[in-house]
Structure formats: structure tokens, C-alpha cells
């Protein structure tokens, strides 16, 4: 038996849209108590902070005129409306129930609960709906960087820190098979400039990753000249 965690988005006019995640196993009463205790007022949370699918009625990318039906997209519906004054950023917990359906979230129940407790400790990061497209973009880029560098702990002491608002590209500098450095770039030309300005005394390999598309580029910087040192 598995556990379904149900939640919803409710705007100020009480229009609702529901969602849920299914976790493997059965949640305990103690875990349920911890889960709700980690939420604002024991029911509100920011879905993107805990990697829960958002079920907003609105879409920050929607650009039709709500007062002109001729501009409505053919597939207009829940999750595709323009932001209104009655929209906000929070989701609302409903309940936990047993289900035989397959898990939709790979985390264990304990990991899921800890994610909420961590978000509470760090502070629930509320935002204005109009800014959500940008917020989600940076969150996705940060997650991509962390995945790229999860096996490269050595670069953290070297000074690189994942920025709050990463640029679109990250440049990884390799010494052999290990990442020795990383830095951000807003486009490929900037990445190329930074690579060309990098100090080298041997053959260095660079990998440039587009954090929005996942595309990767590789470059090799080769020493082409030597300067004789004084005796």
C-alpha cells in the first residue's frame, strides 16, 4: 500500500485545482504530524521549494487579453489562465490517504517530510505570480548545476558557489578527468571569452552546458607557444 498526498491551489474567489503525489509505503501518524507542522498555518506551502508539481490556475506565460475572447487560445483551461489580482503563490495541503496506485515521486516518505522541514527552516519563499516564470527558470538552472557538480566536491573550496540566479551557461574546466573549476556565462560568446582568458600551462578541456536545454559543447585549449625563462 502506498500514500497519496493530496493538495490544491485555491484562488481568492475559491476557484480550485487539485493535485497529488504518490509515495511508496504507508505514512505514519508521526510523519503526517511533522509534515503539516512544517507548513505555514499547517496547510500552506510553496510547491517549487519541495519539488511538488504546481497546479496553479494561472500561467505566467499566458499573454491573451482576458477582456477580448477573440484572443483566447483554443486550449484555454485550468493552468493556462493569465494572472489575476486574485492569484497568489501558495498551495494548500488537503490530506494523506492510502492508495494502491504506483508512486509518482521517487523520494521515500521520510525524505519527502524532511524536504518540507528543510523548507520551513530555510523559510518559505513566497513570490508574486508575475515573477514566477523567472523564479522557476533560476530554480531549474540551480538544480541542473547541482546535478552536474554533485560528484565534484573539490571545486566548492576552490571558490565556486552556485549562484541564486545562474546565467544560461556553465563552463566546466577539466584537468584530466576531474573538474578543476566552474564559472557562468550568459551566452556562448561569453563562455568562449572566459575560456580564452583562462590561464593554462598544459592542455585543458572545457565543457559548456546550456542549463536551459541541456545541450553540451566541448572545447580544447592547447598551448601554442612557450616563453624561455631566464637562467
Order of alpha helices (4+ residues) and beta strands (2+ residues): beta-beta-alpha-beta-beta-alpha-alpha-alpha-beta-beta-alpha-beta-beta
